[in-house]
Amino acid sequence: MSKSLQRRFRVLVTAAAVGLAVWKLLPQTSGFASLDRAVFEFAVKGFANPPFFVSGNGSHEQPWSLRTLSSQASAAGKESLPVISVGDDPDGVFQSSPPQAVDYAVMLRNLKRLGVKRVALADEMAWDDTDPIALQAMDARLADFDSAVTCASLTRSSVAEPLPLPFFVASIPLSQVWGDVGLLAQVNRVALPGTFLGSGKTLAGFSLIESEPGDTPLLARWKDRVVFALPVVAALAEAGGKAEQIEVRLGSYLKLGPSGPVVPIDAAGRPAIPSVKFETRSIPAAALIDATSLESAGSVLLRNDRSAAEPGVKTFSDKVANALASISNETGLSKPRVFARLSAPSESALLLGLSALLFFCTTNSRFRMGLAFMTVTVFILIAQISGLAWFSVWLPLYSTLAAVAAGYLVGWPLKSTAPVEKPLKVLDPIDAPEEKTPSPATKSDRKAEKKAAKTNAPIEPHPEPTKPVSKVAKNPAPAKKAARKGAKKGPKPPRSK
């Protein structure tokens, strides 16, 4: 097998192994979720207008879901939950006015008889002298429902109290909140001591925050926990979610569970979208005694409509039904657009096909291989954005890029296409031409150089000295004549004796 073919197979095997390893192991690493979310939000800017409300984690079980603001925020034709109005009771139907614990126990018993499954009490139940048996009876009536939510006003003081159990069950740890938690309203005790909140599986949310001016936020900080307002907790119970499934991103959204409603919030936890007015169907609490049926979706809201209520309580009672309906109906948001993942076998086949493509892109030319791998990388990025915009598919971006990078690294060493300089031929000392040494400068040359340096005149080259010609060389005639004369005469013959 040639070295070129070996290099190709090395690229094929390495790219496939690294791509599958990253595809399998990277989602399990810490910090990957925030990176993947940032990349997804950057990619959707190419075809959607901010602000974005992104939920999910990009996995096969919880794919990315995108929500944007919608101009169709009308609540025409939509109703809030049926409201049980606890008013002044001029006919004296109940035992006392305002109602005591035993009166609320009677209301709850009739609601259960009429088929109500979920109840939210938007009235603070705080009494000075209450019969403990009546409180136990009321607590037992709350336990009969699938979900029950109570409320209380919270405040902040120098003396902190432990978080009551119903608030604790409906809260999340502070570490589960994304964003600057220092901007949240801080509370540390219930404003009215002795407020009844229930026990067991009862949930609790705050109605007001006395130490927080302005509009009441949807969440607040109690030491190392985050508690929520009554509309949020009631909407969570209506959706059948649990508190640990709540996802909070300050300055973005509040999501009540994987499939629960999404609420846009600002950095301080207040609603980021103006509320929409819903139609409210109010039923007097006294009418529950003789009622035989109740038109309800299984959930009701008890509200304090007494004329002697404090201004803050009246304001909360006027807004609570509308706030709960706005959260449950996700007003002001577009329908969720889900970006599903391909099936696991399809993504594995995609990585193997990419490795095969890199096999054919591997060449002995460094320039050609780099150009081919760069083209594949650009194609991957274009396919990622195109899949989001046109097909609502989130492709395995990181594993494909890792496969390309690993294949390129193991494709070396490569032959360079740059021209190779030939080594200079060293001549033999015998064949080397004689170097002419310049003649030493004469005294007159040095004088001419000094003179030219002073006057900035060009230096005239001094003629090289010529060797004197000998007289014999200049006049070769006598020598030639003598030679011819000797040749004519010849040698003399020997003398005979």
ABEGO torsion letter per residue (X at the ends): XBAAAAAAAAAAAAAAAAAAAAAAAAAABBGAAAAAAAAAAAAAAAABBOBBBBBEAGBAABBBBBBBBBABABABGBBBBBBBBBBAGAAGABABOBBBAAAAAAAAAAAAAAGBABBBBABBBBBABBBAAAAAAAAAAAAABABBBBBBBBBBBABBBBBBAAAAAABBBAAABBEBAAABBBBABBABBGBBAEBEABBBBBABBAABBEBBBABBBBEABBBBBAAAAAAAAAAGBBAAABBBBBGBBBBBEAABBBBBBBAAGBBABBBBBBBBBBBBAAAAAABABBBBAGBBBBBBABAABBAAAAAAAAAAAAAAAAAAAGBGBBBBBBBBBBBAAAAAAAAAAAAAAAAAABBABAAAAAAAAAAAAAAAAAAAAAAAAAAGBBBBAAAAAAAAAAAAAAAOBBBBABBBBBBBBBBBAAABBBBBBBBBBBAAAAAAAAAAAAAGBBBBBBBBBBBBBBAAAABAAAAAAAAAAAAAAEBBBBBBX
